Amino acid sequence: MAELPERKRLHHAVPAWVPRGATFFVTINAKARGTDVLTAGIIAERLLESAALYHERGIWWLHVMLVMPDHLHALLAIAPDRDLAKTLTAWKSYQTKSLRIEWQAGFFDHRLRHDESFEEKANYIRMNPVRAQLVTRPEDWPHVWAPNSR
């Protein structure tokens, strides 16, 4: 069997020139890819409740979070006095302790720039379960949270 390439660790420090409150497209993967570890039972509901709590407390501004069976996507902005990597690491750590979720190390983030369409990224997130053939319409996917969606 061919050896798989080693996953590259990405540097997550936000450069000083990035404006505070920038919006990030974030993907966080469960360690067990190809499983439904994040949507089994009440796990997705608890993940979204926790994300909403961070939103309500002003730790981040969550535009949308969508939980898939083995990963999640979010569009969020971090409070100006916080660090993206530290905030996401703390959130993941809490989920590991409270829900026993094993995550892959790190996360993927992409800062939306002025010429990128926020709606395009939000649509990409909402269409993820449709592309995965889990539902036929994005509004049928239950594991999503956005302000004023509940």
Secondary structure, 3 states (H helix, E strand, C coil): CCCCCCCCCCCCCCCCCCCCCCEEEEEEEECCCCCCCCCCCCHHHHHHHHHHHHHHCCCEEEEEEEECCCEEEEEEEECCCCCHHHHHHHHHHHHHHHHCCCECCCCEEEECCCCCCHHHHHHHHHHHHHHCCCCCCHHHCCCEECCCCC
